[in-house]
Amino acid sequence: MTGATLASFLDEFVAAAPEATAGIDVIGTDTVTITRTRLRDRVRLLEAELAEVGLRRGQCVAVFLPNWSDTVAWQFAASALGAHVIGINTRYNIGEVEHVLRAARPAVVAVAEDFHGLDLFGMLGEAMSATDGDVDPPAVAVVRAPGDPLPSATDFDSAAFDLGSGSWHAGSGDTRGASAPRTPATATATAAGALGDPGDPLAVAFTTSGSTGTPKLAAHRESAVVGHARADAAGMGIVPGDVTLCVLPLSGVFGFNTAMATLAGGGAVLMIPVFDPVVTLRVMESERVSHVVGGDDLYGRLHDTWREVRGDLSSLKWLGIADFLGRSHEIARWARDEFDALTTGVFGSSEVFALMLFWSSDDSESVRWNGGGRPVSAEISVRIADPYDDSAMPDGDQGELQVRGPNVADAYLGNPEAAAQAFTADGWFRSGDLAVATGDGGFTYVCRAGDALRLRGFLVDPAEIETRLAAHTGVQTAKVVGITGPGGYTQAVGFVVPVANAAVTAAGLRQWCADTLAAFKVPSAVHVIEKMPTTVGGNGTKIRAVELREWAQQWTDRERDFRSE
């Protein structure tokens, strides 16, 4: 193999400072610290157990765990045997877990024994039953929370966690006859993967958002994980002694890449399995958090809570932010004014890794606080292309952001058609995102191609209208969607959640937009609602635009205001 391995990555990490902190687990209001040496010991123990149950190169390990340091250990352990990991979000429903089981065919599942009152094993069992015998039952590794002692051999009822291939308590050294089935390979190489080294195995897969259909499982090679982690660490300025807040689930690409970048830079990961803003702020202060990556939904809750409880966050240095709720500029100003921290918009996805693009400190705030950025590695190529014929477009014009490089997904699990559909004839990955090349090596994210509005013949990013609405002092959150109006033309419809006791009206908000926006960008209607419909994904909370479009189409008779209904 020509590329770096996760095993060598871990060895270098430990050798640099064996007793330095690698991870800090937050359990309730307490913390449990794991050193680099202890992390490697845990990895070696799990690797030995996986080998004992017969895990083979090319097979899959599903990790059904919250944000515990053990999640990182399972990644290293599986990769040491040439297997790949698919994370399962603890918030998934049974259907979503079933989809992962069918697509990835894991030979082993690591599942939390007890977490936040959730019966994760029970959900796993129901998902297996729903496959109707089409999926081989995986061996089950039962994982206890950090700091919890293992039960004695006589106290562990292996039958209670047996799906058909046995179970054992992870870390006990006693696999109790569990045996990983000979699961079929489900990976189909992409155009990027076909160019890779056959000796460089898949290491990790992520579930895509599913915004364009059934969620896909995009898989990446081991060397790509290591290379991208190192590039991100350099771009983020992570150095030994830094601590990164890990709230986003490591089952998702943003959480995973953030954690791996932290280790690559010699920092420590602060693992938050259950997000409570007060507890999180307190531990951010006590552990001197320096780096955070998340959506403006996460930052918004921290910001709003900090206004009430305060706290010393002067250790903050770098914030990477994705705009889901229209609050990114507000958050960036707060971080700058209160803590002198640098905030940058970011770009990434399951197929091209998170933190693929972000801006530098040399970029002006008017650029840096928006989504996008520059590639974190010279090996990553980005172009803006016409989404209809894939022809290159000039700087300044909107088009589809397309990518080539080692960060692009090497395979899809359980979906042979996806590999062909996701790439152009000349091998570029189609992101499905609209962006603009700035002419100086940067790319400004516009929106998902399907979210762009064509108003009076002009292609308009709804975020432009949302930003104007959100700038009103009486507006907490704003979202704009498009519907088909009279004559078949697209109309922009705004939805706002007001600040408590704010005196805002639909007419007033439309006039607010008209004061600065072109007439064709002014929403045809603005509905004042109590709260936005949202969905929780691996990378944060997103507003359900589909549901808002349904409301907008239903409410064409008049503008709604929940306070007067």
C-alpha positions as CSV (number, residue, x, y, z in Angstrom):
1,M,0.0,0.0,0.0
2,T,1.4,3.4,-0.9
3,G,-0.8,5.5,1.3
4,A,-0.6,6.2,5.1
5,T,-2.5,3.8,7.4
6,L,-4.6,4.5,10.4
7,A,-2.3,2.2,12.4
8,S,0.8,4.3,11.6
9,F,-1.3,7.4,12.2
10,L,-2.1,6.2,15.7
11,D,1.4,5.1,16.5
12,E,2.8,8.5,15.6
13,F,0.1,10.2,17.7
14,V,1.0,8.1,20.7
15,A,4.8,8.3,20.3
16,A,4.7,12.1,20.2
17,A,3.3,12.3,23.7
18,P,2.3,9.0,25.3
19,E,0.6,10.4,28.4
20,A,-1.0,13.4,26.8
21,T,-4.8,13.5,26.8
22,A,-6.4,12.0,23.7
23,G,-10.1,12.2,24.7
24,I,-12.4,13.6,27.3
25,D,-15.7,11.9,27.8
26,V,-18.6,13.9,29.3
27,I,-20.8,11.5,31.3
28,G,-23.6,13.5,32.9
29,T,-21.8,16.4,34.5
30,D,-18.6,14.4,35.1
31,T,-15.6,13.9,32.8
32,V,-13.5,10.8,32.1
33,T,-10.1,11.3,30.5
34,I,-8.3,8.9,28.3
35,T,-4.6,9.3,27.5
36,R,-3.1,8.5,24.1
37,T,-1.5,5.3,25.5
38,R,-4.8,4.1,26.9
39,L,-6.5,4.8,23.7
40,R,-4.0,2.6,21.8
41,D,-4.3,-0.1,24.4
42,R,-8.1,-0.1,23.9
43,V,-7.7,-0.2,20.2
44,R,-5.4,-3.2,20.4
45,L,-7.8,-5.1,22.7
46,L,-10.7,-4.5,20.4
47,E,-8.6,-5.5,17.4
48,A,-7.7,-8.8,19.1
49,E,-11.4,-9.4,19.8
50,L,-12.5,-8.6,16.3
51,A,-9.8,-11.0,15.0
52,E,-11.0,-13.7,17.4
53,V,-14.6,-13.5,16.2
54,G,-13.3,-13.9,12.6
55,L,-13.7,-10.4,11.1
56,R,-12.2,-10.4,7.7
57,R,-10.6,-7.8,5.4
58,G,-13.2,-6.0,3.4
59,Q,-16.0,-6.6,5.8
60,C,-18.0,-4.0,7.6
61,V,-18.3,-3.1,11.3
62,A,-21.4,-1.0,12.3
63,V,-20.8,1.3,15.3
64,F,-24.1,2.1,17.1
65,L,-22.6,4.3,19.8
66,P,-23.0,7.8,21.0
67,N,-20.1,10.3,21.0
68,W,-17.8,8.3,23.3
69,S,-14.1,8.0,22.9
70,D,-14.7,4.3,22.2
71,T,-16.2,5.4,18.8
72,V,-12.7,6.5,17.8
73,A,-11.2,3.3,19.1
74,W,-13.5,1.1,17.1
75,Q,-12.5,2.9,13.9
76,F,-8.8,2.3,14.5
77,A,-9.5,-1.3,15.5
78,A,-11.6,-2.2,12.5
79,S,-9.1,-0.6,10.1
80,A,-6.3,-2.5,11.6
81,L,-7.9,-5.6,10.1
82,G,-8.7,-4.1,6.8
83,A,-12.4,-3.7,7.6
84,H,-14.5,-0.6,7.3
85,V,-16.9,1.2,9.7
86,I,-20.4,2.5,9.2
87,G,-21.6,4.7,12.0
88,I,-25.3,4.4,13.0
89,N,-26.7,7.6,14.6
90,T,-28.4,6.9,17.9
91,R,-31.3,9.1,16.8
92,Y,-32.1,6.8,13.8
93,N,-35.4,5.1,13.6
94,I,-35.9,1.4,12.9
95,G,-36.3,1.9,9.2
96,E,-33.1,3.9,8.9
97,V,-31.2,1.2,10.9
98,E,-32.7,-1.5,8.6
99,H,-31.4,0.5,5.6
100,V,-27.9,0.5,6.9
101,L,-28.0,-3.2,7.7
102,R,-29.2,-4.0,4.2
103,A,-26.7,-1.8,2.4
104,A,-23.6,-2.4,4.5
105,R,-24.2,-6.0,5.6
106,P,-22.1,-5.6,8.8
107,A,-20.4,-8.7,10.2
108,V,-20.1,-7.1,13.6
109,V,-22.2,-4.4,15.4
110,A,-20.9,-2.5,18.4
111,V,-23.9,-1.3,20.4
112,A,-24.1,0.7,23.6
113,E,-25.4,-1.3,26.5
114,D,-27.1,1.6,28.2
115,F,-27.3,5.1,26.9
116,H,-29.7,7.9,27.8
117,G,-32.6,5.5,28.4
118,L,-32.5,4.2,24.8
119,D,-32.9,0.6,24.0
120,L,-30.4,0.6,21.1
121,F,-30.1,-3.2,21.0
122,G,-33.9,-3.6,21.0
123,M,-34.0,-1.2,18.0
124,L,-31.2,-3.2,16.3
125,G,-33.2,-6.4,16.8
126,E,-36.4,-4.9,15.3
127,A,-34.4,-3.6,12.3
128,M,-32.9,-7.1,11.8
129,S,-36.4,-8.7,12.0
130,A,-37.6,-6.2,9.3
131,T,-35.0,-7.5,6.9
132,D,-37.0,-10.8,6.8
133,G,-33.9,-13.0,6.8
134,D,-32.2,-11.2,3.9
135,V,-29.3,-10.0,6.1
136,D,-26.9,-12.3,7.9
137,P,-27.2,-11.6,11.7
138,P,-24.0,-9.8,12.8
139,A,-22.0,-10.7,15.9
140,V,-22.8,-8.1,18.6
141,A,-20.2,-6.4,20.8
142,V,-21.8,-4.8,23.8
143,V,-20.1,-1.5,24.8
144,R,-20.3,0.1,28.2
145,A,-20.1,3.8,28.9
146,P,-16.6,5.3,29.5
147,G,-15.6,4.7,33.1
148,D,-18.1,2.0,33.7
149,P,-16.5,-1.3,34.9
150,L,-17.1,-4.4,33.0
151,P,-19.4,-7.0,34.6
152,S,-18.0,-10.4,35.7
153,A,-18.2,-13.2,33.2
154,T,-21.1,-14.7,35.2
155,D,-23.0,-11.5,35.2
156,F,-23.1,-11.0,31.4
157,D,-26.0,-12.7,29.7
158,S,-24.7,-13.1,26.2
159,A,-27.9,-14.6,25.0
160,A,-29.7,-11.3,25.8
161,F,-27.7,-9.6,23.1
162,D,-27.5,-12.4,20.5
163,L,-29.0,-11.8,17.1
164,G,-27.9,-15.2,15.8
165,S,-24.1,-15.0,15.6
166,G,-23.3,-14.5,19.3
167,S,-22.3,-11.6,21.5
168,W,-19.6,-10.5,23.9
169,H,-18.8,-7.6,26.2
170,A,-16.3,-5.3,24.3
171,G,-13.0,-5.2,26.1
172,S,-13.6,-8.2,28.2
173,G,-11.2,-10.4,26.2
174,D,-13.9,-13.1,26.2
175,T,-15.7,-13.3,22.9
176,R,-17.8,-16.3,24.2
177,G,-18.0,-18.1,20.9
178,A,-19.3,-15.2,18.9
179,S,-18.6,-15.6,15.3
180,A,-18.7,-13.0,12.5
181,P,-20.7,-14.3,9.5
182,R,-19.2,-14.4,6.0
183,T,-21.1,-11.4,4.8
184,P,-21.1,-10.5,1.1
185,A,-19.2,-7.5,-0.3
186,T,-21.5,-4.6,-1.0
187,A,-19.1,-2.0,-2.2
188,T,-19.2,-0.8,-5.8
189,A,-16.2,1.3,-6.8
190,T,-16.8,4.9,-8.1
191,A,-14.8,6.6,-10.8
192,A,-12.5,7.8,-8.1
193,G,-12.2,4.5,-6.4
194,A,-11.3,2.8,-9.7
195,L,-8.1,4.9,-9.8
196,G,-7.1,3.9,-6.2
197,D,-4.6,1.4,-4.9
198,P,-6.2,-2.0,-4.5
199,G,-4.1,-2.5,-1.4
200,D,-5.6,0.5,0.2
201,P,-8.8,-0.7,1.8
202,L,-12.1,1.1,2.6
203,A,-12.0,2.5,6.1
204,V,-15.2,4.4,6.7
205,A,-18.6,5.0,5.2
206,F,-21.2,7.8,5.8
207,T,-24.9,7.9,5.2
208,T,-25.8,10.8,2.8
209,S,-28.6,13.2,3.6
210,G,-31.0,11.4,1.2
211,S,-32.3,14.8,-0.1
212,T,-32.5,13.4,-3.6
213,G,-33.8,9.9,-2.8
214,T,-32.9,6.9,-0.6
215,P,-29.8,7.8,1.5
216,K,-26.6,6.3,0.1
217,L,-23.6,5.0,2.0
218,A,-20.5,6.7,0.7
219,A,-17.2,4.9,1.6
220,H,-13.6,6.2,1.6
221,R,-10.2,4.6,1.6
222,E,-7.9,4.5,4.6
223,S,-5.2,6.7,3.1
224,A,-7.8,9.3,2.2
225,V,-9.0,9.5,5.9
226,V,-5.4,10.0,7.1
227,G,-4.5,12.5,4.4
228,H,-7.6,14.6,4.9
229,A,-7.2,14.6,8.6
230,R,-3.8,16.0,8.3
231,A,-4.8,18.6,5.8
232,D,-7.7,19.8,8.0
233,A,-5.5,19.9,11.1
234,A,-3.1,22.2,9.3
235,G,-5.8,24.5,7.9
236,M,-7.6,24.7,11.2
237,G,-4.3,25.4,13.1
238,I,-4.7,22.6,15.5
239,V,-1.6,22.0,17.7
240,P,-0.8,19.9,20.7
241,G,-2.7,21.2,23.7
242,D,-5.8,22.2,21.7
243,V,-9.2,20.8,22.6
244,T,-12.0,20.4,20.0
245,L,-15.6,20.2,21.0
246,C,-17.2,17.1,19.4
247,V,-21.0,17.5,19.6
248,L,-21.9,16.4,16.1
249,P,-22.2,12.6,16.0
250,L,-19.1,10.8,14.8
251,S,-21.4,8.7,12.7
252,G,-21.7,11.7,10.4
253,V,-19.0,13.1,8.3
254,F,-18.7,16.5,10.0
255,G,-18.3,15.0,13.4
256,F,-15.9,12.3,12.2
257,N,-13.6,14.6,10.2
258,T,-13.5,17.1,13.1
259,A,-12.4,14.4,15.5
260,M,-9.8,12.9,13.1
261,A,-8.4,16.4,12.3
262,T,-8.0,17.0,16.1
263,L,-5.9,13.9,16.6
264,A,-3.9,14.6,13.5
265,G,-2.9,18.0,14.9
266,G,-2.1,16.5,18.3
267,G,-5.1,17.8,20.1
268,A,-7.7,16.2,22.3
269,V,-11.4,15.5,21.5
270,L,-14.1,16.6,24.0
271,M,-16.9,14.1,23.4
272,I,-20.4,15.3,24.1
273,P,-22.9,12.3,23.9
274,V,-25.9,14.3,25.1
275,F,-26.0,18.0,24.2
276,D,-27.1,20.2,27.1
277,P,-26.1,23.8,26.5
278,V,-25.4,24.7,30.1
279,V,-23.3,21.6,30.8
280,T,-21.5,22.0,27.5
281,L,-20.6,25.6,28.2
282,R,-19.3,24.7,31.6
283,V,-17.1,21.9,30.3
284,M,-15.9,24.0,27.4
285,E,-14.7,26.5,30.0
286,S,-13.1,24.0,32.3
287,E,-11.4,22.0,29.4
288,R,-10.3,25.2,27.5
289,V,-11.9,24.3,24.2
290,S,-10.1,25.9,21.3
291,H,-11.9,24.6,18.2
292,V,-15.6,23.9,17.3
293,V,-17.3,22.8,14.2
294,G,-21.1,22.8,13.8
295,G,-24.2,24.3,12.3
296,D,-25.7,27.6,13.4
297,D,-28.4,25.5,15.3
298,L,-25.7,24.2,17.7
299,Y,-23.9,27.6,18.0
300,G,-27.3,29.3,18.4
301,R,-28.2,27.3,21.5
302,L,-24.7,27.9,22.9
303,H,-24.9,31.6,22.1
304,D,-28.4,32.0,23.6
305,T,-27.5,30.1,26.8
306,W,-24.2,31.9,27.2
307,R,-26.1,35.2,27.2
308,E,-27.9,33.9,30.3
309,V,-25.2,32.0,32.2
310,R,-22.0,33.6,30.8
311,G,-18.6,31.8,31.2
312,D,-15.0,32.2,30.1
313,L,-14.6,31.0,26.6
314,S,-11.5,33.0,25.9
315,S,-9.7,29.8,24.8
316,L,-11.7,29.7,21.6
317,K,-9.6,30.2,18.5
318,W,-11.4,28.7,15.5
319,L,-15.0,28.1,14.6
320,G,-16.2,26.3,11.5
321,I,-19.9,27.0,10.8
322,A,-22.6,25.7,8.5
323,D,-25.6,27.9,8.0
324,F,-28.9,25.9,8.4
325,L,-31.0,28.5,10.2
326,G,-29.7,31.8,9.0
327,R,-27.8,32.7,12.1
328,S,-24.2,32.3,11.0
329,H,-23.3,36.0,10.8
330,E,-24.8,36.7,14.2
331,I,-22.7,33.8,15.7
332,A,-19.6,35.0,14.0
333,R,-19.9,38.5,15.4
334,W,-20.5,37.1,18.8
335,A,-17.4,34.9,18.6
336,R,-15.3,37.8,17.3
337,D,-16.5,40.5,19.8
338,E,-16.6,38.3,22.9
339,F,-13.7,35.9,22.5
340,D,-11.6,37.2,19.5
341,A,-12.2,33.9,17.8
342,L,-12.0,33.4,14.0
343,T,-15.1,32.1,12.3
344,T,-15.2,30.6,8.8
345,G,-17.9,29.1,6.7
346,V,-17.2,25.5,5.7
347,F,-18.3,23.1,3.0
348,G,-18.3,19.3,2.8
349,S,-20.5,16.3,2.4
350,S,-20.5,12.5,2.9
351,E,-19.0,12.0,-0.6
352,V,-16.2,14.5,-0.4
353,F,-15.5,14.7,3.4
354,A,-16.5,17.5,5.6
355,L,-14.2,20.5,5.9
356,M,-13.2,20.1,2.3
357,L,-13.4,23.9,1.9
358,F,-13.0,26.7,4.4
359,W,-11.7,30.2,4.3
360,S,-8.4,31.6,5.8
361,S,-7.8,34.4,8.3
362,D,-6.7,36.5,5.4
363,D,-10.2,36.6,3.9
364,S,-12.5,39.4,4.8
365,E,-15.4,38.7,7.1
366,S,-17.8,39.5,4.3
367,V,-16.4,36.5,2.5
368,R,-15.3,34.3,5.4
369,W,-18.6,34.2,7.2
370,N,-20.3,32.5,4.3
371,G,-20.3,28.9,3.2
372,G,-17.5,27.6,1.0
373,G,-13.8,28.3,1.1
374,R,-10.6,27.0,-0.6
375,P,-9.7,23.3,-0.9
376,V,-7.7,22.2,2.2
377,S,-5.3,20.2,0.1
378,A,-3.6,20.9,-3.2
379,E,-4.6,17.4,-4.3
380,I,-8.3,18.4,-4.3
381,S,-9.5,19.9,-7.6
382,V,-12.8,21.9,-7.8
383,R,-14.5,23.4,-10.8
384,I,-17.8,25.1,-11.4
385,A,-19.7,23.5,-14.2
386,D,-23.0,23.9,-16.1
387,P,-25.2,21.3,-14.4
388,Y,-26.8,20.4,-17.7
389,D,-23.8,19.7,-19.9
390,D,-20.9,19.8,-17.4
391,S,-19.1,22.5,-19.3
392,A,-16.8,24.7,-17.3
393,M,-18.2,28.1,-16.3
394,P,-16.4,31.4,-15.8
395,D,-15.5,32.9,-12.5
396,G,-18.5,34.7,-11.0
397,D,-21.2,32.6,-12.6
398,Q,-23.3,30.1,-10.6
399,G,-22.9,26.5,-11.5
400,E,-22.6,23.1,-9.9
401,L,-19.6,22.5,-7.7
402,Q,-17.7,19.4,-9.0
403,V,-14.8,17.7,-7.3
404,R,-11.9,15.4,-8.1
405,G,-9.3,14.2,-5.6
406,P,-8.4,11.6,-2.9
407,N,-11.2,12.9,-0.7
408,V,-14.0,11.8,-3.2
409,A,-15.9,8.7,-2.2
410,D,-14.2,5.5,-3.5
411,A,-17.3,3.4,-3.3
412,Y,-21.0,3.2,-2.4
413,L,-22.3,0.4,-0.2
414,G,-25.3,-1.6,-1.4
415,N,-26.1,0.8,-4.3
416,P,-24.4,-0.2,-7.6
417,E,-26.3,2.5,-9.6
418,A,-25.1,5.4,-7.4
419,A,-21.5,5.0,-8.5
420,A,-22.4,5.7,-12.1
421,Q,-24.9,8.4,-11.5
422,A,-22.7,10.5,-9.2
423,F,-19.9,11.3,-11.7
424,T,-19.5,13.1,-15.0
425,A,-18.2,11.3,-18.1
426,D,-14.7,12.8,-17.4
427,G,-14.6,11.6,-13.8
428,W,-15.7,14.7,-11.7
429,F,-18.0,14.1,-8.7
430,R,-21.4,15.9,-9.1
431,S,-22.0,17.6,-5.7
432,G,-25.5,18.8,-6.5
433,D,-24.6,22.1,-4.9
434,L,-24.5,25.5,-6.6
435,A,-21.5,27.6,-6.0
436,V,-19.5,30.5,-7.5
437,A,-15.7,30.6,-8.1
438,T,-14.3,33.8,-6.7
439,G,-11.3,33.9,-9.0
440,D,-8.7,33.6,-6.3
441,G,-8.9,29.9,-5.6
442,G,-12.1,30.2,-3.5
443,F,-15.6,29.0,-4.0
444,T,-18.7,30.6,-2.4
445,Y,-21.5,28.1,-1.6
446,V,-24.9,29.3,-2.9
447,C,-27.4,26.5,-2.1
448,R,-28.5,23.0,-3.1
449,A,-29.3,23.0,-6.8
450,G,-32.9,22.0,-6.0
451,D,-33.3,24.9,-3.6
452,A,-32.5,27.7,-6.0
453,L,-35.4,29.9,-7.0
454,R,-36.0,31.2,-10.6
455,L,-37.8,34.5,-10.0
456,R,-38.7,36.6,-13.1
457,G,-36.1,34.7,-15.1
458,F,-33.3,35.3,-12.5
459,L,-31.7,32.5,-10.5
460,V,-31.9,33.6,-6.8
461,D,-30.4,32.0,-3.7
462,P,-33.2,31.9,-1.1
463,A,-30.5,32.7,1.5
464,E,-30.2,36.2,0.2
465,I,-33.8,36.9,1.1
466,E,-33.5,34.9,4.4
467,T,-30.5,37.0,5.4
468,R,-32.5,40.2,4.9
469,L,-35.5,38.8,6.9
470,A,-33.2,37.6,9.7
471,A,-31.6,41.0,10.0
472,H,-34.9,42.4,11.3
473,T,-34.6,42.9,15.0
474,G,-38.0,41.2,15.5
475,V,-37.1,38.0,13.7
476,Q,-35.4,35.0,15.3
477,T,-35.3,32.6,12.4
478,A,-36.2,33.0,8.7
479,K,-36.6,30.5,5.8
480,V,-37.7,31.1,2.2
481,V,-39.1,28.5,-0.2
482,G,-40.5,28.6,-3.7
483,I,-44.0,27.6,-4.9
484,T,-45.7,27.6,-8.2
485,G,-47.9,30.7,-8.4
486,P,-50.5,31.8,-11.0
487,G,-49.4,31.4,-14.5
488,G,-46.9,28.8,-13.5
489,Y,-44.3,31.2,-12.3
490,T,-42.2,30.6,-9.1
491,Q,-43.0,32.8,-6.1
492,A,-40.8,33.2,-3.0
493,V,-42.7,32.7,0.3
494,G,-41.1,33.6,3.6
495,F,-41.6,32.0,7.0
496,V,-40.3,33.7,10.1
497,V,-40.2,32.8,13.8
498,P,-40.4,36.1,15.7
499,V,-38.5,37.1,18.8
500,A,-40.6,36.8,21.9
501,N,-43.1,39.7,22.1
502,A,-41.8,41.3,18.9
503,A,-44.2,43.4,17.0
504,V,-43.7,42.1,13.5
505,T,-46.3,41.8,10.7
506,A,-46.2,40.2,7.3
507,A,-46.7,43.6,5.6
508,G,-43.9,45.1,7.6
509,L,-41.5,42.3,6.8
510,R,-42.3,42.5,3.1
511,Q,-41.6,46.2,3.2
512,W,-38.4,45.5,5.1
513,C,-37.3,43.3,2.2
514,A,-38.4,45.9,-0.4
515,D,-36.2,48.5,1.2
516,T,-33.0,46.8,0.1
517,L,-33.8,43.9,-2.3
518,A,-34.8,44.0,-5.9
519,A,-38.6,44.0,-6.3
520,F,-38.6,40.5,-7.8
521,K,-36.8,39.1,-4.7
522,V,-39.5,40.4,-2.3
523,P,-41.5,37.5,-0.9
524,S,-45.1,37.4,-2.3
525,A,-46.1,36.3,1.2
526,V,-44.6,36.1,4.7
527,H,-46.1,33.7,7.3
528,V,-45.3,34.3,11.0
529,I,-45.1,30.9,12.7
530,E,-44.4,29.6,16.2
531,K,-41.5,27.3,15.3
532,M,-39.9,25.9,12.2
533,P,-40.4,22.2,11.3
534,T,-37.0,20.6,11.6
535,T,-35.3,17.3,11.1
536,V,-32.2,16.1,13.0
537,G,-29.4,14.6,10.8
538,G,-25.9,13.5,11.4
539,N,-24.5,17.0,10.9
540,G,-27.1,19.1,12.7
541,T,-30.7,20.3,12.8
542,K,-32.1,21.4,9.4
543,I,-35.3,23.2,8.6
544,R,-37.7,20.9,6.7
545,A,-38.1,23.0,3.5
546,V,-40.4,20.3,2.0
547,E,-42.9,20.8,4.8
548,L,-42.7,24.6,4.5
549,R,-43.4,24.3,0.7
550,E,-46.5,22.3,1.5
551,W,-47.7,24.9,3.9
552,A,-47.0,27.7,1.5
553,Q,-48.9,26.0,-1.3
554,Q,-51.9,25.4,1.1
555,W,-51.8,29.0,2.5
556,T,-52.2,31.0,-0.7
557,D,-55.5,32.5,0.5
558,R,-53.8,34.8,3.2
559,E,-50.7,35.3,5.3
560,R,-50.7,33.4,8.6
561,D,-49.7,34.8,12.0
562,F,-49.9,32.2,14.8
563,R,-50.4,34.9,17.3
564,S,-53.7,35.9,15.9
565,E,-55.0,32.5,14.8
